[in-house]
Amino acid sequence: MKASNPTEIPTALTVRVAQPHEVVALDAQLADHHYLGAGRPVGDYLRQLVERDGVPVALLVWVRVVTRSRIVISGSAGAPANASRA
């Protein structure tokens, strides 16, 4: 269905995985237009491009959430820095 004016239903959207050669340009768009910027990808991530009639209209970025991390600042692993040693 082709929209003849802005109030009608738009044409179908296509979602596809962004190709490796598109990543730099997509990151630049994200840095320019998103209030948090592009950030630095850490771990697994997936970029998807949403297109209408072959024209990009949105970028989706999916990242794997880190559910557990272990950082030891001082002391032995797992023990608080001020723990007494017997």
PDB file with one MODEL, atoms N, CA, C and O in Angstrom:
MODEL        1
ATOM      1  N   MET A   1       0.843  -1.179   0.000  1.00  0.00           N
ATOM      2  CA  MET A   1       0.000   0.000   0.000  1.00  0.00           C
ATOM      3  C   MET A   1       0.886   1.239   0.000  1.00  0.00           C
ATOM      4  O   MET A   1       1.761   1.379   0.855  1.00  0.00           O
ATOM      5  N   LYS A   2       0.672   2.099  -0.913  1.00  0.00           N
ATOM      6  CA  LYS A   2       1.468   3.318  -1.043  1.00  0.00           C
ATOM      7  C   LYS A   2       0.733   4.476  -0.379  1.00  0.00           C
ATOM      8  O   LYS A   2      -0.443   4.711  -0.654  1.00  0.00           O
ATOM      9  N   ALA A   3       1.426   5.194   0.493  1.00  0.00           N
ATOM     10  CA  ALA A   3       0.800   6.331   1.186  1.00  0.00           C
ATOM     11  C   ALA A   3       0.793   7.544   0.251  1.00  0.00           C
ATOM     12  O   ALA A   3       1.821   7.902  -0.325  1.00  0.00           O
ATOM     13  N   SER A   4      -0.376   8.168   0.109  1.00  0.00           N
ATOM     14  CA  SER A   4      -0.458   9.353  -0.744  1.00  0.00           C
ATOM     15  C   SER A   4      -0.324  10.643   0.061  1.00  0.00           C
ATOM     16  O   SER A   4      -0.021  11.700  -0.493  1.00  0.00           O
ATOM     17  N   ASN A   5      -0.552  10.550   1.374  1.00  0.00           N
ATOM     18  CA  ASN A   5      -0.323  11.717   2.227  1.00  0.00           C
ATOM     19  C   ASN A   5       0.179  11.234   3.590  1.00  0.00           C
ATOM     20  O   ASN A   5       0.025  10.057   3.913  1.00  0.00           O
ATOM     21  N   PRO A   6       0.769  12.111   4.387  1.00  0.00           N
ATOM     22  CA  PRO A   6       1.404  11.700   5.653  1.00  0.00           C
ATOM     23  C   PRO A   6       0.460  11.064   6.672  1.00  0.00           C
ATOM     24  O   PRO A   6       0.933  10.389   7.585  1.00  0.00           O
ATOM     25  N   THR A   7      -0.847  11.253   6.552  1.00  0.00           N
ATOM     26  CA  THR A   7      -1.761  10.693   7.547  1.00  0.00           C
ATOM     27  C   THR A   7      -2.178   9.259   7.230  1.00  0.00           C
ATOM     28  O   THR A   7      -2.818   8.610   8.058  1.00  0.00           O
ATOM     29  N   GLU A   8      -1.830   8.756   6.051  1.00  0.00           N
ATOM     30  CA  GLU A   8      -2.186   7.388   5.683  1.00  0.00           C
ATOM     31  C   GLU A   8      -1.136   6.406   6.203  1.00  0.00           C
ATOM     32  O   GLU A   8      -0.043   6.798   6.612  1.00  0.00           O
ATOM     33  N   ILE A   9      -1.488   5.148   6.176  1.00  0.00           N
ATOM     34  CA  ILE A   9      -0.587   4.087   6.636  1.00  0.00           C
ATOM     35  C   ILE A   9       0.621   4.007   5.696  1.00  0.00           C
ATOM     36  O   ILE A   9       0.447   3.949   4.479  1.00  0.00           O
ATOM     37  N   PRO A  10       1.845   4.002   6.247  1.00  0.00           N
ATOM     38  CA  PRO A  10       3.043   3.953   5.401  1.00  0.00           C
ATOM     39  C   PRO A  10       3.227   2.564   4.784  1.00  0.00           C
ATOM     40  O   PRO A  10       2.559   1.603   5.165  1.00  0.00           O
ATOM     41  N   THR A  11       4.133   2.485   3.842  1.00  0.00           N
ATOM     42  CA  THR A  11       4.465   1.207   3.229  1.00  0.00           C
ATOM     43  C   THR A  11       5.190   0.328   4.243  1.00  0.00           C
ATOM     44  O   THR A  11       5.601   0.792   5.307  1.00  0.00           O
ATOM     45  N   ALA A  12       5.338  -0.939   3.896  1.00  0.00           N
ATOM     46  CA  ALA A  12       5.962  -1.905   4.806  1.00  0.00           C
ATOM     47  C   ALA A  12       7.420  -1.543   5.103  1.00  0.00           C
ATOM     48  O   ALA A  12       8.124  -0.953   4.283  1.00  0.00           O
ATOM     49  N   LEU A  13       7.831  -1.916   6.292  1.00  0.00           N
ATOM     50  CA  LEU A  13       9.220  -1.714   6.709  1.00  0.00           C
ATOM     51  C   LEU A  13       9.984  -3.018   6.547  1.00  0.00           C
ATOM     52  O   LEU A  13       9.420  -4.104   6.679  1.00  0.00           O
ATOM     53  N   THR A  14      11.267  -2.898   6.263  1.00  0.00           N
ATOM     54  CA  THR A  14      12.156  -4.049   6.162  1.00  0.00           C
ATOM     55  C   THR A  14      13.226  -3.901   7.226  1.00  0.00           C
ATOM     56  O   THR A  14      13.808  -2.827   7.381  1.00  0.00           O
ATOM     57  N   VAL A  15      13.491  -4.978   7.962  1.00  0.00           N
ATOM     58  CA  VAL A  15      14.548  -4.977   8.974  1.00  0.00           C
ATOM     59  C   VAL A  15      15.619  -5.964   8.522  1.00  0.00           C
ATOM     60  O   VAL A  15      15.322  -7.117   8.213  1.00  0.00           O
ATOM     61  N   ARG A  16      16.859  -5.504   8.489  1.00  0.00           N
ATOM     62  CA  ARG A  16      17.953  -6.385   8.090  1.00  0.00           C
ATOM     63  C   ARG A  16      19.174  -6.128   8.955  1.00  0.00           C
ATOM     64  O   ARG A  16      19.318  -5.062   9.553  1.00  0.00           O
ATOM     65  N   VAL A  17      20.044  -7.114   9.010  1.00  0.00           N
ATOM     66  CA  VAL A  17      21.302  -6.987   9.756  1.00  0.00           C
ATOM     67  C   VAL A  17      22.217  -6.051   8.976  1.00  0.00           C
ATOM     68  O   VAL A  17      22.379  -6.192   7.764  1.00  0.00           O
ATOM     69  N   ALA A  18      22.810  -5.099   9.679  1.00  0.00           N
ATOM     70  CA  ALA A  18      23.741  -4.167   9.047  1.00  0.00           C
ATOM     71  C   ALA A  18      24.990  -4.926   8.601  1.00  0.00           C
ATOM     72  O   ALA A  18      25.503  -5.778   9.326  1.00  0.00           O
ATOM     73  N   GLN A  19      25.460  -4.613   7.425  1.00  0.00           N
ATOM     74  CA  GLN A  19      26.652  -5.250   6.868  1.00  0.00           C
ATOM     75  C   GLN A  19      27.910  -4.616   7.469  1.00  0.00           C
ATOM     76  O   GLN A  19      27.890  -3.451   7.867  1.00  0.00           O
ATOM     77  N   PRO A  20      29.001  -5.381   7.536  1.00  0.00           N
ATOM     78  CA  PRO A  20      30.231  -4.850   8.143  1.00  0.00           C
ATOM     79  C   PRO A  20      30.697  -3.520   7.538  1.00  0.00           C
ATOM     80  O   PRO A  20      31.200  -2.662   8.264  1.00  0.00           O
ATOM     81  N   HIS A  21      30.541  -3.338   6.240  1.00  0.00           N
ATOM     82  CA  HIS A  21      30.994  -2.088   5.610  1.00  0.00           C
ATOM     83  C   HIS A  21      30.101  -0.892   5.963  1.00  0.00           C
ATOM     84  O   HIS A  21      30.468   0.247   5.673  1.00  0.00           O
ATOM     85  N   GLU A  22      28.940  -1.126   6.582  1.00  0.00           N
ATOM     86  CA  GLU A  22      28.026  -0.045   6.964  1.00  0.00           C
ATOM     87  C   GLU A  22      28.225   0.428   8.401  1.00  0.00           C
ATOM     88  O   GLU A  22      27.704   1.478   8.779  1.00  0.00           O
ATOM     89  N   VAL A  23      28.964  -0.322   9.201  1.00  0.00           N
ATOM     90  CA  VAL A  23      29.066  -0.074  10.638  1.00  0.00           C
ATOM     91  C   VAL A  23      29.637   1.313  10.956  1.00  0.00           C
ATOM     92  O   VAL A  23      29.113   1.998  11.835  1.00  0.00           O
ATOM     93  N   VAL A  24      30.678   1.733  10.275  1.00  0.00           N
ATOM     94  CA  VAL A  24      31.296   3.037  10.562  1.00  0.00           C
ATOM     95  C   VAL A  24      30.289   4.161  10.324  1.00  0.00           C
ATOM     96  O   VAL A  24      30.167   5.069  11.146  1.00  0.00           O
ATOM     97  N   ALA A  25      29.570   4.106   9.205  1.00  0.00           N
ATOM     98  CA  ALA A  25      28.588   5.150   8.896  1.00  0.00           C
ATOM     99  C   ALA A  25      27.430   5.124   9.898  1.00  0.00           C
ATOM    100  O   ALA A  25      26.938   6.178  10.301  1.00  0.00           O
ATOM    101  N   LEU A  26      26.994   3.935  10.300  1.00  0.00           N
ATOM    102  CA  LEU A  26      25.897   3.832  11.267  1.00  0.00           C
ATOM    103  C   LEU A  26      26.317   4.362  12.634  1.00  0.00           C
ATOM    104  O   LEU A  26      25.534   5.031  13.308  1.00  0.00           O
ATOM    105  N   ASP A  27      27.549   4.066  13.046  1.00  0.00           N
ATOM    106  CA  ASP A  27      28.052   4.600  14.319  1.00  0.00           C
ATOM    107  C   ASP A  27      28.142   6.127  14.283  1.00  0.00           C
ATOM    108  O   ASP A  27      27.879   6.795  15.283  1.00  0.00           O
ATOM    109  N   ALA A  28      28.512   6.668  13.131  1.00  0.00           N
ATOM    110  CA  ALA A  28      28.585   8.127  12.996  1.00  0.00           C
ATOM    111  C   ALA A  28      27.189   8.740  13.120  1.00  0.00           C
ATOM    112  O   ALA A  28      27.025   9.771  13.773  1.00  0.00           O
ATOM    113  N   GLN A  29      26.187   8.118  12.502  1.00  0.00           N
ATOM    114  CA  GLN A  29      24.811   8.603  12.621  1.00  0.00           C
ATOM    115  C   GLN A  29      24.331   8.529  14.070  1.00  0.00           C
ATOM    116  O   GLN A  29      23.683   9.448  14.570  1.00  0.00           O
ATOM    117  N   LEU A  30      24.661   7.424  14.731  1.00  0.00           N
ATOM    118  CA  LEU A  30      24.273   7.256  16.128  1.00  0.00           C
ATOM    119  C   LEU A  30      24.928   8.323  17.005  1.00  0.00           C
ATOM    120  O   LEU A  30      24.277   8.899  17.876  1.00  0.00           O
ATOM    121  N   ALA A  31      26.209   8.583  16.776  1.00  0.00           N
ATOM    122  CA  ALA A  31      26.921   9.606  17.553  1.00  0.00           C
ATOM    123  C   ALA A  31      26.320  10.991  17.330  1.00  0.00           C
ATOM    124  O   ALA A  31      26.263  11.801  18.255  1.00  0.00           O
ATOM    125  N   ASP A  32      25.872  11.263  16.107  1.00  0.00           N
ATOM    126  CA  ASP A  32      25.318  12.585  15.775  1.00  0.00           C
ATOM    127  C   ASP A  32      23.892  12.785  16.275  1.00  0.00           C
ATOM    128  O   ASP A  32      23.512  13.903  16.621  1.00  0.00           O
ATOM    129  N   HIS A  33      23.094  11.713  16.319  1.00  0.00           N
ATOM    130  CA  HIS A  33      21.658  11.881  16.533  1.00  0.00           C
ATOM    131  C   HIS A  33      21.100  11.303  17.828  1.00  0.00           C
ATOM    132  O   HIS A  33      19.975  11.634  18.203  1.00  0.00           O
ATOM    133  N   HIS A  34      21.841  10.459  18.515  1.00  0.00           N
ATOM    134  CA  HIS A  34      21.333   9.866  19.761  1.00  0.00           C
ATOM    135  C   HIS A  34      21.867  10.656  20.950  1.00  0.00           C
ATOM    136  O   HIS A  34      23.034  11.047  20.968  1.00  0.00           O
ATOM    137  N   TYR A  35      21.015  10.888  21.939  1.00  0.00           N
ATOM    138  CA  TYR A  35      21.434  11.723  23.072  1.00  0.00           C
ATOM    139  C   TYR A  35      22.560  11.099  23.894  1.00  0.00           C
ATOM    140  O   TYR A  35      23.261  11.816  24.608  1.00  0.00           O
ATOM    141  N   LEU A  36      22.749   9.783  23.812  1.00  0.00           N
ATOM    142  CA  LEU A  36      23.864   9.134  24.509  1.00  0.00           C
ATOM    143  C   LEU A  36      25.077   8.939  23.608  1.00  0.00           C
ATOM    144  O   LEU A  36      26.139   8.536  24.083  1.00  0.00           O
ATOM    145  N   GLY A  37      24.937   9.212  22.338  1.00  0.00           N
ATOM    146  CA  GLY A  37      26.035   9.007  21.400  1.00  0.00           C
ATOM    147  C   GLY A  37      26.176   7.537  21.032  1.00  0.00           C
ATOM    148  O   GLY A  37      25.339   6.714  21.402  1.00  0.00           O
ATOM    149  N   ALA A  38      27.229   7.215  20.311  1.00  0.00           N
ATOM    150  CA  ALA A  38      27.431   5.845  19.842  1.00  0.00           C
ATOM    151  C   ALA A  38      28.012   4.959  20.931  1.00  0.00           C
ATOM    152  O   ALA A  38      27.755   3.756  20.953  1.00  0.00           O
ATOM    153  N   GLY A  39      28.775   5.528  21.815  1.00  0.00           N
ATOM    154  CA  GLY A  39      29.406   4.709  22.849  1.00  0.00           C
ATOM    155  C   GLY A  39      30.473   3.801  22.268  1.00  0.00           C
ATOM    156  O   GLY A  39      30.822   3.911  21.093  1.00  0.00           O
ATOM    157  N   ARG A  40      30.975   2.926  23.074  1.00  0.00           N
ATOM    158  CA  ARG A  40      31.986   1.971  22.636  1.00  0.00           C
ATOM    159  C   ARG A  40      31.397   0.574  22.786  1.00  0.00           C
ATOM    160  O   ARG A  40      31.054   0.175  23.898  1.00  0.00           O
ATOM    161  N   PRO A  41      31.270  -0.183  21.690  1.00  0.00           N
ATOM    162  CA  PRO A  41      30.691  -1.521  21.822  1.00  0.00           C
ATOM    163  C   PRO A  41      31.578  -2.433  22.655  1.00  0.00           C
ATOM    164  O   PRO A  41      32.782  -2.535  22.417  1.00  0.00           O
ATOM    165  N   VAL A  42      30.977  -3.087  23.621  1.00  0.00           N
ATOM    166  CA  VAL A  42      31.698  -4.026  24.475  1.00  0.00           C
ATOM    167  C   VAL A  42      30.942  -5.346  24.434  1.00  0.00           C
ATOM    168  O   VAL A  42      29.733  -5.376  24.664  1.00  0.00           O
ATOM    169  N   GLY A  43      31.630  -6.413  24.149  1.00  0.00           N
ATOM    170  CA  GLY A  43      30.981  -7.715  24.104  1.00  0.00           C
ATOM    171  C   GLY A  43      30.198  -7.914  22.820  1.00  0.00           C
ATOM    172  O   GLY A  43      30.508  -7.323  21.786  1.00  0.00           O
ATOM    173  N   ASP A  44      29.182  -8.753  22.903  1.00  0.00           N
ATOM    174  CA  ASP A  44      28.373  -9.084  21.736  1.00  0.00           C
ATOM    175  C   ASP A  44      27.362  -7.982  21.443  1.00  0.00           C
ATOM    176  O   ASP A  44      26.734  -7.453  22.360  1.00  0.00           O
ATOM    177  N   TYR A  45      27.206  -7.640  20.185  1.00  0.00           N
ATOM    178  CA  TYR A  45      26.219  -6.653  19.793  1.00  0.00           C
ATOM    179  C   TYR A  45      25.736  -6.957  18.379  1.00  0.00           C
ATOM    180  O   TYR A  45      26.418  -7.629  17.605  1.00  0.00           O
ATOM    181  N   LEU A  46      24.561  -6.455  18.063  1.00  0.00           N
ATOM    182  CA  LEU A  46      23.954  -6.650  16.753  1.00  0.00           C
ATOM    183  C   LEU A  46      23.343  -5.331  16.317  1.00  0.00           C
ATOM    184  O   LEU A  46      22.584  -4.711  17.062  1.00  0.00           O
ATOM    185  N   ARG A  47      23.676  -4.907  15.108  1.00  0.00           N
ATOM    186  CA  ARG A  47      23.077  -3.696  14.550  1.00  0.00           C
ATOM    187  C   ARG A  47      22.115  -4.125  13.446  1.00  0.00           C
ATOM    188  O   ARG A  47      22.465  -4.922  12.576  1.00  0.00           O
ATOM    189  N   GLN A  48      20.900  -3.585  13.494  1.00  0.00           N
ATOM    190  CA  GLN A  48      19.914  -3.843  12.455  1.00  0.00           C
ATOM    191  C   GLN A  48      19.461  -2.520  11.860  1.00  0.00           C
ATOM    192  O   GLN A  48      19.291  -1.526  12.566  1.00  0.00           O
ATOM    193  N   LEU A  49      19.272  -2.528  10.562  1.00  0.00           N
ATOM    194  CA  LEU A  49      18.847  -1.342   9.844  1.00  0.00           C
ATOM    195  C   LEU A  49      17.391  -1.521   9.442  1.00  0.00           C
ATOM    196  O   LEU A  49      17.029  -2.546   8.865  1.00  0.00           O
ATOM    197  N   VAL A  50      16.553  -0.531   9.740  1.00  0.00           N
ATOM    198  CA  VAL A  50      15.145  -0.544   9.354  1.00  0.00           C
ATOM    199  C   VAL A  50      15.007   0.367   8.143  1.00  0.00           C
ATOM    200  O   VAL A  50      15.416   1.528   8.174  1.00  0.00           O
ATOM    201  N   GLU A  51      14.420  -0.178   7.066  1.00  0.00           N
ATOM    202  CA  GLU A  51      14.284   0.579   5.827  1.00  0.00           C
ATOM    203  C   GLU A  51      12.826   0.605   5.364  1.00  0.00           C
ATOM    204  O   GLU A  51      12.073  -0.343   5.588  1.00  0.00           O
ATOM    205  N   ARG A  52      12.448   1.690   4.725  1.00  0.00           N
ATOM    206  CA  ARG A  52      11.152   1.801   4.055  1.00  0.00           C
ATOM    207  C   ARG A  52      11.451   2.146   2.603  1.00  0.00           C
ATOM    208  O   ARG A  52      12.053   3.181   2.316  1.00  0.00           O
ATOM    209  N   ASP A  53      11.037   1.292   1.705  1.00  0.00           N
ATOM    210  CA  ASP A  53      11.297   1.475   0.268  1.00  0.00           C
ATOM    211  C   ASP A  53      12.788   1.659  -0.007  1.00  0.00           C
ATOM    212  O   ASP A  53      13.168   2.458  -0.863  1.00  0.00           O
ATOM    213  N   GLY A  54      13.639   0.919   0.721  1.00  0.00           N
ATOM    214  CA  GLY A  54      15.075   0.981   0.508  1.00  0.00           C
ATOM    215  C   GLY A  54      15.775   2.161   1.154  1.00  0.00           C
ATOM    216  O   GLY A  54      16.990   2.311   1.027  1.00  0.00           O
ATOM    217  N   VAL A  55      15.014   3.001   1.849  1.00  0.00           N
ATOM    218  CA  VAL A  55      15.592   4.182   2.505  1.00  0.00           C
ATOM    219  C   VAL A  55      15.669   3.921   4.008  1.00  0.00           C
ATOM    220  O   VAL A  55      14.655   3.592   4.623  1.00  0.00           O
ATOM    221  N   PRO A  56      16.871   4.064   4.621  1.00  0.00           N
ATOM    222  CA  PRO A  56      16.990   3.840   6.067  1.00  0.00           C
ATOM    223  C   PRO A  56      16.132   4.825   6.862  1.00  0.00           C
ATOM    224  O   PRO A  56      16.151   6.030   6.613  1.00  0.00           O
ATOM    225  N   VAL A  57      15.374   4.280   7.831  1.00  0.00           N
ATOM    226  CA  VAL A  57      14.544   5.135   8.690  1.00  0.00           C
ATOM    227  C   VAL A  57      14.853   4.950  10.170  1.00  0.00           C
ATOM    228  O   VAL A  57      14.443   5.772  10.989  1.00  0.00           O
ATOM    229  N   ALA A  58      15.577   3.875  10.529  1.00  0.00           N
ATOM    230  CA  ALA A  58      15.904   3.649  11.946  1.00  0.00           C
ATOM    231  C   ALA A  58      17.073   2.682  12.040  1.00  0.00           C
ATOM    232  O   ALA A  58      17.352   1.913  11.120  1.00  0.00           O
ATOM    233  N   LEU A  59      17.746   2.747  13.182  1.00  0.00           N
ATOM    234  CA  LEU A  59      18.845   1.838  13.493  1.00  0.00           C
ATOM    235  C   LEU A  59      18.549   1.192  14.835  1.00  0.00           C
ATOM    236  O   LEU A  59      18.270   1.881  15.816  1.00  0.00           O
ATOM    237  N   LEU A  60      18.612  -0.127  14.877  1.00  0.00           N
ATOM    238  CA  LEU A  60      18.441  -0.862  16.135  1.00  0.00           C
ATOM    239  C   LEU A  60      19.794  -1.416  16.539  1.00  0.00           C
ATOM    240  O   LEU A  60      20.507  -1.984  15.712  1.00  0.00           O
ATOM    241  N   VAL A  61      20.151  -1.256  17.803  1.00  0.00           N
ATOM    242  CA  VAL A  61      21.406  -1.814  18.315  1.00  0.00           C
ATOM    243  C   VAL A  61      21.070  -2.664  19.528  1.00  0.00           C
ATOM    244  O   VAL A  61      20.509  -2.169  20.506  1.00  0.00           O
ATOM    245  N   TRP A  62      21.408  -3.928  19.462  1.00  0.00           N
ATOM    246  CA  TRP A  62      21.153  -4.880  20.540  1.00  0.00           C
ATOM    247  C   TRP A  62      22.490  -5.268  21.152  1.00  0.00           C
ATOM    248  O   TRP A  62      23.442  -5.562  20.429  1.00  0.00           O
ATOM    249  N   VAL A  63      22.567  -5.272  22.480  1.00  0.00           N
ATOM    250  CA  VAL A  63      23.794  -5.674  23.175  1.00  0.00           C
ATOM    251  C   VAL A  63      23.462  -6.723  24.222  1.00  0.00           C
ATOM    252  O   VAL A  63      22.360  -6.750  24.770  1.00  0.00           O
ATOM    253  N   ARG A  64      24.424  -7.575  24.487  1.00  0.00           N
ATOM    254  CA  ARG A  64      24.247  -8.567  25.548  1.00  0.00           C
ATOM    255  C   ARG A  64      24.532  -7.879  26.873  1.00  0.00           C
ATOM    256  O   ARG A  64      25.540  -7.188  27.020  1.00  0.00           O
ATOM    257  N   VAL A  65      23.652  -8.069  27.821  1.00  0.00           N
ATOM    258  CA  VAL A  65      23.800  -7.453  29.136  1.00  0.00           C
ATOM    259  C   VAL A  65      24.796  -8.272  29.955  1.00  0.00           C
ATOM    260  O   VAL A  65      24.719  -9.499  30.006  1.00  0.00           O
ATOM    261  N   VAL A  66      25.726  -7.573  30.589  1.00  0.00           N
ATOM    262  CA  VAL A  66      26.656  -8.230  31.495  1.00  0.00           C
ATOM    263  C   VAL A  66      25.931  -8.445  32.812  1.00  0.00           C
ATOM    264  O   VAL A  66      25.528  -7.487  33.470  1.00  0.00           O
ATOM    265  N   THR A  67      25.767  -9.699  33.192  1.00  0.00           N
ATOM    266  CA  THR A  67      25.013  -9.987  34.410  1.00  0.00           C
ATOM    267  C   THR A  67      25.903 -10.225  35.612  1.00  0.00           C
ATOM    268  O   THR A  67      25.429 -10.200  36.747  1.00  0.00           O
ATOM    269  N   ARG A  68      27.185 -10.454  35.382  1.00  0.00           N
ATOM    270  CA  ARG A  68      28.083 -10.701  36.516  1.00  0.00           C
ATOM    271  C   ARG A  68      29.488 -10.262  36.147  1.00  0.00           C
ATOM    272  O   ARG A  68      30.016 -10.640  35.101  1.00  0.00           O
ATOM    273  N   SER A  69      30.072  -9.481  36.993  1.00  0.00           N
ATOM    274  CA  SER A  69      31.456  -9.101  36.796  1.00  0.00           C
ATOM    275  C   SER A  69      32.146  -9.153  38.149  1.00  0.00           C
ATOM    276  O   SER A  69      31.511  -9.022  39.195  1.00  0.00           O
ATOM    277  N   ARG A  70      33.429  -9.341  38.108  1.00  0.00           N
ATOM    278  CA  ARG A  70      34.184  -9.441  39.348  1.00  0.00           C
ATOM    279  C   ARG A  70      35.388  -8.521  39.255  1.00  0.00           C
ATOM    280  O   ARG A  70      36.279  -8.722  38.430  1.00  0.00           O
ATOM    281  N   ILE A  71      35.402  -7.529  40.097  1.00  0.00           N
ATOM    282  CA  ILE A  71      36.511  -6.584  40.136  1.00  0.00           C
ATOM    283  C   ILE A  71      37.060  -6.586  41.555  1.00  0.00           C
ATOM    284  O   ILE A  71      36.323  -6.357  42.514  1.00  0.00           O
ATOM    285  N   VAL A  72      38.333  -6.839  41.680  1.00  0.00           N
ATOM    286  CA  VAL A  72      38.980  -6.826  42.989  1.00  0.00           C
ATOM    287  C   VAL A  72      39.911  -5.628  43.012  1.00  0.00           C
ATOM    288  O   VAL A  72      40.851  -5.549  42.221  1.00  0.00           O
ATOM    289  N   ILE A  73      39.651  -4.701  43.914  1.00  0.00           N
ATOM    290  CA  ILE A  73      40.464  -3.495  44.001  1.00  0.00           C
ATOM    291  C   ILE A  73      41.673  -3.732  44.895  1.00  0.00           C
ATOM    292  O   ILE A  73      42.793  -3.354  44.550  1.00  0.00           O
ATOM    293  N   SER A  74      41.445  -4.358  46.042  1.00  0.00           N
ATOM    294  CA  SER A  74      42.558  -4.686  46.927  1.00  0.00           C
ATOM    295  C   SER A  74      42.147  -5.868  47.787  1.00  0.00           C
ATOM    296  O   SER A  74      40.968  -6.218  47.839  1.00  0.00           O
ATOM    297  N   GLY A  75      43.080  -6.467  48.443  1.00  0.00           N
ATOM    298  CA  GLY A  75      42.772  -7.644  49.251  1.00  0.00           C
ATOM    299  C   GLY A  75      42.733  -8.890  48.382  1.00  0.00           C
ATOM    300  O   GLY A  75      43.070  -8.842  47.198  1.00  0.00           O
ATOM    301  N   SER A  76      42.326  -9.989  48.965  1.00  0.00           N
ATOM    302  CA  SER A  76      42.253 -11.232  48.201  1.00  0.00           C
ATOM    303  C   SER A  76      40.915 -11.309  47.486  1.00  0.00           C
ATOM    304  O   SER A  76      39.963 -10.622  47.856  1.00  0.00           O
ATOM    305  N   ALA A  77      40.847 -12.141  46.467  1.00  0.00           N
ATOM    306  CA  ALA A  77      39.637 -12.268  45.661  1.00  0.00           C
ATOM    307  C   ALA A  77      38.450 -12.672  46.532  1.00  0.00           C
ATOM    308  O   ALA A  77      38.538 -13.660  47.261  1.00  0.00           O
ATOM    309  N   GLY A  78      37.381 -11.955  46.475  1.00  0.00           N
ATOM    310  CA  GLY A  78      36.167 -12.286  47.193  1.00  0.00           C
ATOM    311  C   GLY A  78      36.111 -11.708  48.606  1.00  0.00           C
ATOM    312  O   GLY A  78      35.048 -11.719  49.227  1.00  0.00           O
ATOM    313  N   ALA A  79      37.218 -11.211  49.118  1.00  0.00           N
ATOM    314  CA  ALA A  79      37.219 -10.667  50.482  1.00  0.00           C
ATOM    315  C   ALA A  79      37.257  -9.148  50.422  1.00  0.00           C
ATOM    316  O   ALA A  79      37.947  -8.579  49.576  1.00  0.00           O
ATOM    317  N   PRO A  80      36.526  -8.487  51.310  1.00  0.00           N
ATOM    318  CA  PRO A  80      36.588  -7.025  51.352  1.00  0.00           C
ATOM    319  C   PRO A  80      38.013  -6.572  51.687  1.00  0.00           C
ATOM    320  O   PRO A  80      38.778  -7.296  52.323  1.00  0.00           O
ATOM    321  N   ALA A  81      38.341  -5.381  51.252  1.00  0.00           N
ATOM    322  CA  ALA A  81      39.685  -4.864  51.456  1.00  0.00           C
ATOM    323  C   ALA A  81      40.046  -4.744  52.928  1.00  0.00           C
ATOM    324  O   ALA A  81      41.222  -4.857  53.274  1.00  0.00           O
ATOM    325  N   ASN A  82      39.070  -4.517  53.812  1.00  0.00           N
ATOM    326  CA  ASN A  82      39.349  -4.343  55.236  1.00  0.00           C
ATOM    327  C   ASN A  82      39.125  -5.614  56.051  1.00  0.00           C
ATOM    328  O   ASN A  82      39.093  -5.555  57.280  1.00  0.00           O
ATOM    329  N   ALA A  83      38.969  -6.758  55.394  1.00  0.00           N
ATOM    330  CA  ALA A  83      38.725  -8.016  56.119  1.00  0.00           C
ATOM    331  C   ALA A  83      39.978  -8.403  56.896  1.00  0.00           C
ATOM    332  O   ALA A  83      41.099  -8.280  56.402  1.00  0.00           O
ATOM    333  N   SER A  84      39.764  -8.871  58.119  1.00  0.00           N
ATOM    334  CA  SER A  84      40.909  -9.295  58.924  1.00  0.00           C
ATOM    335  C   SER A  84      41.357 -10.681  58.493  1.00  0.00           C
ATOM    336  O   SER A  84      40.550 -11.497  58.047  1.00  0.00           O
ATOM    337  N   ARG A  85      42.637 -10.935  58.629  1.00  0.00           N
ATOM    338  CA  ARG A  85      43.184 -12.232  58.250  1.00  0.00           C
ATOM    339  C   ARG A  85      43.538 -12.977  59.538  1.00  0.00           C
ATOM    340  O   ARG A  85      44.157 -12.419  60.444  1.00  0.00           O
ATOM    341  N   ALA A  86      43.137 -14.233  59.600  1.00  0.00           N
ATOM    342  CA  ALA A  86      43.393 -15.039  60.811  1.00  0.00           C
ATOM    343  C   ALA A  86      44.736 -15.689  60.752  1.00  0.00           C
ATOM    344  O   ALA A  86      45.117 -16.402  61.681  1.00  0.00           O
TER     345      ALA A  86
ENDMDL
END
